[in-house]
Amino acid sequence: MTLTPDHSRTLEGKSALVTGAASGIGRATSLLFAREGASVLLTDLNETAGRRVEREITEAGGRAMFEGADVTVSEDCRRIAQLAMEQFGGPQILLNNAGIMRRASVVELSEPDWDRVMDVNVKAIFLMSREVIPWMERAGGGSIINTASGWGLVGGPRAAAYCASKGAVVLLTKAMAIDHGPHRIRVNCICPGDTDTGMLRAEAGQLGEDERHFLDGAARRPLGRVGRPEEIAQAALYLASEASSFVTGAALVVDGGGLAGPM
């Protein structure tokens, strides 16, 4: 990551709160937000990786702070939101990105795994948004971006809890957009297709498949490849910026054409 003086910075003067910021899409988006001028509060369960992202940003001249938290716990969400207000004056942008995957059908899935997927992928959005929205209302508006999935719009094999959780994220996003639009708070979600992250590669192990064979299958879409985290980050930047000032309640698909139709 580099910051250049002549770069047109679309988030100059803004502050952002990013959950699941230590790796994958969360890391890429945090780096991009910082490059575009935002101060970024990073949170994740992985403290080592989270502090590494913080260093990447600060050593490049950006402003960032990492604080570990479990965003499925209301007290942690309250603490993180308060820290964002104390350190950066409150977040104008919230990226609810924390997420996990369990590849299993309903009959294969354990109850604790079902609960954990729903807690991380859905409940955490509710908890963090509940803390941040009142501040955004007082500040005159903001942008909330939730990470959903293409599998929040269509089903997928042996991914019952994940599909259920991401479908919930899509409709939670729309409901929030209706409730909070009058306060100039825009709420949108991104629906990525398979993206080259540690979580995607871990799916191969969960399914008992060879990783290379699994990734080759994931690349079977019109563009012929999986996505890069940096490409999903660009979609988040659009939704965070004034370029999307009339966009709310949207589910933005970024999947290389995977949902366009059968190959």
Residue pairs with C-beta under 8 A, 6 or more apart in sequence:
1 31
1 34
1 35
1 56
1 57
1 60
1 62
2 35
2 60
3 35
3 60
3 61
3 62
7 35
9 35
9 36
9 37
10 36
10 37
10 237
10 241
10 242
10 243
11 33
11 36
11 37
11 38
11 93
11 237
11 240
11 241
12 36
12 37
12 38
13 37
14 37
14 38
14 39
14 92
14 93
14 240
15 38
15 39
15 40
15 41
15 84
15 88
15 89
15 90
15 91
15 92
15 93
16 30
16 33
16 38
16 39
16 40
16 41
16 91
16 92
16 93
16 94
16 95
16 240
17 40
17 41
17 43
17 80
17 81
17 84
17 91
17 93
17 94
17 95
17 128
17 132
18 26
18 29
18 30
18 33
18 40
18 41
18 42
18 43
18 95
18 97
19 26
19 43
19 44
19 71
19 95
19 96
19 97
19 98
19 124
19 128
20 26
20 44
20 71
20 97
20 98
20 99
20 147
21 27
21 29
21 30
21 40
21 42
21 43
21 44
21 50
21 53
21 66
21 97
22 42
22 44
22 45
22 46
22 49
22 50
22 52
22 53
23 44
23 46
23 49
23 197
23 198
24 195
24 197
24 198
24 199
24 229
25 97
25 147
25 192
25 195
25 197
25 229
25 232
25 233
25 236
26 42
26 44
26 95
26 97
26 98
27 49
27 53
27 229
28 228
28 229
28 230
28 232
28 233
29 95
29 97
29 229
29 232
29 233
29 236
29 237
30 40
30 42
30 53
30 57
30 64
31 53
31 56
31 57
31 233
32 230
32 233
32 234
32 236
32 237
33 40
33 93
33 95
33 236
33 237
33 240
34 40
34 57
34 60
34 62
34 63
34 64
35 60
35 62
36 237
36 241
38 93
38 240
39 62
39 63
39 64
39 87
39 88
40 57
40 62
40 63
40 64
40 65
41 64
41 65
41 66
41 67
41 80
41 83
41 84
41 87
41 88
41 91
42 50
42 53
42 54
42 64
42 65
42 66
42 67
43 50
43 66
43 67
43 68
43 69
43 71
43 80
44 50
44 66
44 68
44 69
44 98
45 68
45 69
45 70
47 66
47 68
50 66
50 68
51 66
53 64
53 66
54 64
54 65
54 66
57 63
57 64
58 64
63 88
65 83
65 87
65 88
67 79
67 80
67 83
69 76
69 77
69 79
69 80
70 76
71 77
71 80
71 98
71 120
71 124
71 127
71 128
72 119
72 120
72 123
72 124
72 127
73 127
74 127
77 124
77 127
77 128
77 130
77 131
78 131
80 128
80 131
81 91
81 128
81 131
81 132
81 135
82 131
84 90
84 91
84 132
85 91
85 135
90 135
90 136
90 139
91 132
91 135
91 136
91 142
92 136
92 139
92 141
92 142
92 143
93 142
93 143
93 144
93 145
93 240
94 128
94 129
94 132
94 136
94 142
94 143
94 144
94 145
95 145
95 147
95 236
95 240
96 124
96 125
96 128
96 129
96 144
96 145
96 146
96 147
97 147
98 120
98 121
98 124
99 120
99 121
99 147
99 199
100 116
100 117
100 120
100 121
100 199
101 117
101 159
101 162
101 199
101 202
101 203
101 206
102 109
102 113
102 114
102 116
102 117
102 159
102 161
102 162
102 206
103 158
103 159
103 162
103 203
103 206
103 207
104 113
104 158
104 159
104 160
104 161
104 206
105 157
105 158
105 160
106 160
108 158
109 160
109 161
113 161
114 161
117 161
117 162
117 165
118 161
118 164
118 165
118 168
121 162
121 165
121 166
121 168
121 169
122 165
122 168
122 169
122 172
125 146
125 169
125 172
126 172
129 144
129 176
132 142
132 144
133 144
133 180
133 183
133 185
136 142
136 144
136 180
136 183
136 185
137 180
137 183
137 185
140 184
141 183
141 184
141 185
141 186
142 184
142 185
142 186
143 185
143 186
143 187
143 188
143 239
143 240
143 244
144 176
144 180
144 185
144 186
144 187
144 188
145 187
145 188
145 189
145 190
145 236
145 239
145 240
146 169
146 172
146 173
146 187
146 188
146 189
146 190
147 169
147 189
147 190
147 192
148 166
148 169
148 170
148 173
148 189
148 190
148 191
148 251
149 162
149 163
149 166
149 169
149 191
149 192
150 191
150 192
150 193
150 253
150 255
150 258
150 259
151 159
151 162
151 163
151 166
152 163
152 165
152 166
152 167
152 168
152 169
152 170
152 189
152 191
152 251
153 167
153 170
153 191
153 251
153 253
153 259
154 259
155 163
156 162
156 163
158 207
166 191
169 189
170 189
170 191
170 251
173 187
173 188
173 189
173 249
173 251
174 249
174 251
176 187
177 186
177 187
177 188
177 248
177 249
178 249
180 187
181 187
181 248
181 249
186 239
186 244
186 245
186 247
186 248
187 248
187 249
188 239
188 244
188 247
188 248
188 249
188 250
188 251
188 252
189 250
189 251
189 252
190 232
190 235
190 236
190 239
190 251
190 252
190 254
191 251
191 252
191 253
191 254
191 255
192 227
192 232
192 235
192 254
192 255
193 221
193 226
193 227
193 253
193 254
193 255
193 256
193 258
193 259
194 200
194 218
194 219
194 221
194 226
194 227
194 255
194 258
195 226
195 227
195 228
195 229
195 231
195 232
196 215
196 226
196 227
196 228
196 229
197 229
200 215
200 218
200 226
201 211
201 214
201 215
203 214
204 210
204 211
204 213
204 214
204 215
205 211
207 214
215 226
218 226
219 225
219 226
220 263
221 255
221 256
221 257
221 258
221 263
222 256
222 257
222 258
222 260
222 263
223 256
223 257
224 256
225 256
226 256
227 254
227 255
227 256
231 254
232 254
235 252
235 254
238 244
238 252
239 247
239 250
239 252
253 259
